Amino acid sequence: MISTETTNRRFACEVDDLANGESMTIPGDIAVALYRNDAGDFYATADICTHEDWSLGNDSDLEGNEVICPLHMARFDITSGKALCFPATIALATFGVEIEDGKVYILT
Protein backbone atom coordinates (compact mmCIF):
# COMPACT_ATOMS: atom_id res chain seq x y z
CA MET A 1 0.00 0.00 0.00
CA ILE A 2 1.29 3.45 -0.89
CA SER A 3 0.80 6.21 1.66
CA THR A 4 -0.79 9.40 0.38
CA GLU A 5 0.12 11.36 3.51
CA THR A 6 2.65 14.14 3.16
CA THR A 7 4.64 15.84 5.85
CA ASN A 8 5.49 19.50 5.71
CA ARG A 9 8.73 20.52 7.36
CA ARG A 10 8.51 24.07 8.70
CA PHE A 11 11.45 26.07 9.99
CA ALA A 12 10.64 27.19 13.56
CA CYS A 13 13.76 28.83 15.00
CA GLU A 14 17.43 28.43 15.74
CA VAL A 15 18.13 26.04 18.63
CA ASP A 16 19.58 28.91 20.69
CA ASP A 17 16.47 31.09 20.16
CA LEU A 18 14.52 29.13 22.77
CA ALA A 19 15.98 28.65 26.24
CA ASN A 20 15.22 25.65 28.43
CA GLY A 21 11.80 26.01 30.09
CA GLU A 22 10.46 28.40 27.45
CA SER A 23 7.87 28.23 24.68
CA MET A 24 6.92 30.21 21.60
CA THR A 25 4.26 30.26 18.91
CA ILE A 26 5.16 29.45 15.32
CA PRO A 27 2.52 31.17 13.15
CA GLY A 28 1.17 29.68 9.96
CA ASP A 29 -1.87 27.94 8.50
CA ILE A 30 -1.58 25.73 11.57
CA ALA A 31 -0.29 27.71 14.58
CA VAL A 32 2.09 25.53 16.58
CA ALA A 33 3.40 25.95 20.12
CA LEU A 34 7.06 24.97 20.37
CA TYR A 35 8.40 24.07 23.80
CA ARG A 36 11.88 23.40 25.15
CA ASN A 37 11.70 21.57 28.46
CA ASP A 38 14.21 21.89 31.31
CA ALA A 39 16.27 19.04 29.86
CA GLY A 40 16.62 20.93 26.56
CA ASP A 41 14.32 18.67 24.53
CA PHE A 42 11.94 20.21 21.98
CA TYR A 43 8.24 19.33 21.61
CA ALA A 44 5.42 20.81 19.55
CA THR A 45 1.64 20.90 19.98
CA ALA A 46 -1.29 22.83 18.59
CA ASP A 47 -0.96 26.38 19.89
CA ILE A 48 -4.54 26.91 21.06
CA CYS A 49 -5.81 25.45 24.34
CA THR A 50 -8.60 22.94 23.68
CA HIS A 51 -10.67 24.39 26.53
CA GLU A 52 -10.58 28.08 25.54
CA ASP A 53 -9.17 30.10 22.68
CA TRP A 54 -5.79 30.92 24.26
CA SER A 55 -2.24 30.73 22.91
CA LEU A 56 -0.08 28.21 24.74
CA GLY A 57 3.12 29.15 22.93
CA ASN A 58 2.96 32.84 23.76
CA ASP A 59 1.19 32.90 27.09
CA SER A 60 1.59 29.78 29.20
CA ASP A 61 3.76 28.32 31.92
CA LEU A 62 5.97 25.32 31.29
CA GLU A 63 6.74 23.03 34.23
CA GLY A 64 8.82 20.05 33.21
CA ASN A 65 6.79 18.35 30.49
CA GLU A 66 3.52 20.09 31.40
CA VAL A 67 2.19 23.27 29.84
CA ILE A 68 -0.33 25.23 31.90
CA CYS A 69 -2.86 27.53 30.27
CA PRO A 70 -3.12 30.60 32.53
CA LEU A 71 -6.72 31.31 31.58
CA HIS A 72 -8.30 28.47 33.59
CA MET A 73 -5.24 26.42 34.68
CA ALA A 74 -5.76 23.53 32.24
CA ARG A 75 -2.65 21.33 32.01
CA PHE A 76 -1.36 19.29 29.10
CA ASP A 77 1.51 16.85 28.63
CA ILE A 78 3.70 18.34 25.87
CA THR A 79 5.08 14.91 24.93
CA SER A 80 1.66 13.39 24.14
CA GLY A 81 -0.78 16.33 24.08
CA LYS A 82 -2.89 14.58 26.74
CA ALA A 83 -5.17 16.81 28.82
CA LEU A 84 -4.08 16.28 32.44
CA CYS A 85 -6.81 18.07 34.40
CA PHE A 86 -10.11 19.88 34.16
CA PRO A 87 -11.33 22.06 32.66
CA ALA A 88 -9.54 20.60 29.60
CA THR A 89 -10.75 17.19 28.47
CA ILE A 90 -9.54 17.15 24.85
CA ALA A 91 -5.90 16.46 24.00
CA LEU A 92 -3.75 18.84 21.97
CA ALA A 93 -2.56 17.73 18.56
CA THR A 94 1.18 17.01 18.61
CA PHE A 95 3.78 17.42 15.89
CA GLY A 96 7.20 15.96 15.27
CA VAL A 97 10.30 18.09 15.80
CA GLU A 98 13.61 17.72 14.00
CA ILE A 99 16.91 19.43 14.80
CA GLU A 100 19.39 19.86 11.97
CA ASP A 101 22.47 22.07 11.80
CA GLY A 102 21.35 24.14 14.80
CA LYS A 103 17.89 24.73 13.34
CA VAL A 104 14.54 23.51 14.71
CA TYR A 105 11.91 22.23 12.27
CA ILE A 106 8.31 21.23 12.95
CA LEU A 107 6.69 18.40 10.99
CA THR A 108 3.06 19.15 10.21
N, C-alpha and C positions, 0 to 999 in steps of 0.2 A: 504494500500500500504506500502511495506517495503522499506525504504531508503537504497540505496546501497552506499551512500556517507560515507566516513570515514574522521575523523579529526585527524591529527597528532598534538600532543602536544610536542613542542620543548622548552627545557630549553633555556632561553635567557641570564639571568644575575640575580644577587642578586638585590633586590630593591635598596639598597644603592649604587650600582655600577653606577647608572645613576642619576645625579643631575637634579633638576628642570631646564627646558630650554635647556636640552642637548639631543643629539641623538647618536645612534651607529648603526653599521651594524652587523647583525647576519648572518654569512655565512652559506651556505648549498646548497642543490639542488635548493632551492628557496631562494635567498638572500632577507632578510627582514630588513627594516629600523625600528628601535624601537625608539620612542620619549617619552620624559617625559615633559609635558607642565609645565608652571609656577605654575599651581595649584597642580602639583604632579601626574596628571593622565597619564597613559601609553596608547599609541596608536601604531599601527604597519601598515606599508604599504609596497608595493614592494619597494626595495631599489633603483632601477634605474629610473631616470627621464624619463617620457614618451616622452619628446621632444628630448633629447640627451642622450647618454650613459654616465651618471654621477651618482655617488653614493650620495644618499641623506642622508644616515645614517652617513657616514664618513665625508662628505664635504658639509654641507648646513647650513643655518641659520634657527633657529626656533624662530618665533615671535608669541606668544600666541598659537593658533591652526593652524598656517600656517607655512609650510616649504618652504623655498626659495632656489631654485637651483642657485648657484652662477655663473654657466656657462652663462646663458642667462636671469636670473632673473624670471624664471617661478615660479609660486606660486601654492601650493596645500593645501587643507584643510586636515589635518591629521585625522580628525574624519570621513570623508566620502571618501577621496581620490580625490575629485572633483578638476579639474584644474580650477584655479581662474583667470588666465590671460594668454595672449599670451606671449611667443610663444607656450606654452603648450595648447593642446585642448583635450587631452585624459586623463581620470582619472587614478589615481594609484589604483592598487588592494589593498584592505585593509584586515587585518587579526584580529581575536579576540585576546585579551590579558587576561590572568588569573594571579592573584597574589595568591600564596599559601605559607604559612610559610616563608615569606620573600623572596620568589623566584618569578621571572617573567617568564611566559611561553607564547609562541606564538602558536596560533592554525592555522595550515595551512591545 
